[in-house]
Amino acid sequence: MRTQIFVVFAFIAMAANVFVHGAEPHHAEKGHDHSKAAETAFGRAADPARAQRTIVVEMRDSFEFSPSEITVKAGEIVRFVAVNAGKLMHEMILGTMKDLEDHKEMMKQRPGMHHDEPHMAHVAPGKSGVIVWQFTEPGTFYFGCLVEGHFENGMMGKIRVAGQPVSQGASQHPDHAMPEQHHGSGMRAMFGGYPETRESSGTSWQPDASPHEGIHAMAGEWSTMTHGFSNLIYDRQGGPRGDTKTFSTSMLMLMGQRPLGEGTLGLRGMVSADPLMGKRGYPLLLQTGETANGAPLVDRQHPHDLFMELAASYSRPLSDRSSVFAYVGLPGEPALGPPAFMHRFSGEDNPEAPISHHWLDSTHIAYGVVTLGYVFGDMKIESSAFRGREPNENRYDIETGKLDSASVRLSYNPTGDWALQLSRGRLKSPEESHPDADVNRTTASAIYHRSFAAASWQTSFAWGRNAPSHGDATDAFLLESAVRMAQTHTFFARAERAAKNELFAEGDPLADQTFRAGKLSLGYVYDFPRDGHFKIGVGGLVSRYSLPPQLESSYGNPTSFMLFARVKII
């Protein structure tokens, strides 16, 4: 069964690779000398290799774009992927309203005329086109379809550009334009001079090519982002130790940053309504960690706290390629492990927590964190002091205590498609049920992300080892992948193998024994096409397990599944 799980997963990953490659456009992006791109009132063509954000725009036969309103920052290099989801010819053309109206009149006078410019994408049914653009001036601009009769029927959208004007010299080299970045151009990330899409949960990194969903806005000198989701889930875990429950998981995150002195001030807040599901959380076979009603949780996933993150940060550039930063959170996330599972593109659409969670990223809610870091180019070294005890069963309070634990993490993004990390931490008495046991945790992970014409694909591999002060060290492995096509269809998979030694209570003959168990989950989400910042979808997943013979009498040969509906801010 173990071999079958990973063979099946490998087949799915290869099939996803073939599928998304097949979704690429059949024409190459036109070559331009971007360093000499002509300036227009609404910006200039940009180098695709320097794109900081990808926005997929659907064009429909109902004479509408989705989304029809987009907010970007002045200086941000945006890769627009125009997907023709209909049966008619469509096009996406950027410009001012006057530009679009003048172009429409010219098309009326010269019917059948067809020409290509960097700010245009003419797309046949079922195909896609790409525009890579940098908006250099703040203001309101537009995009429209000027195929005969389409613009007249309202096929247009709006682009709001926030921030300060970007100079000619900084336009094509955002990663080397630090003065522009920290003076409000919106090009600077919170902790350093790299694309903001690199930043994930806490101070962790993800691939630069990762999507950065959310509502982006400007309020004075503040650049803000709002993101979140809510899932309504029916959960049925199979076998003798399984259970059934209907519940909801959710998260709302607010982020803001602004220039302050020579650096950047950042604020982050994240809350969840998970405590409403009850102290015992939801059924999840093979899951262990944390307590409820004074007893360890087994075969159940604990709810997240009401306050998941309340943090502030400050970063200051040292040179064009380097910076230092400080991050303080109560609660916050220390520099230990990969990005938390609900913040990884490869795992965010899967509504269940990984059974490897307490080997990899369980410290993403720590009540007291201080992190200092140094960024040089595509590398980052950081160290944290934090409170090692996991949150207690009272999910509504804010806990306090000594910063008795420490960690260090090295992160490296060799290209825009990769994010690598290696981390080590010593956790003081993390489990309430084992107060005398400290844990040395080591993790390593690699995340790969590719964005194609109408699809995004990400795969993550992670390993974690817990070495307690009493007992044997245990390992866990995670491999997960997700592919999203045309913002409508998402397929995801997760394979895990973990050494579990908390599945049986004290007094049971199997108590304290270690069992190497595996799990494979496959799932799908369908998101209904709609305009605006809220995406509504329905989906499901099914899970199978690889269990040693000693567990068969307790677990049987279970199959578990979840059905869910969700709303997501994009």
Disulfide bonds with the S-S distance in Angstrom:
none
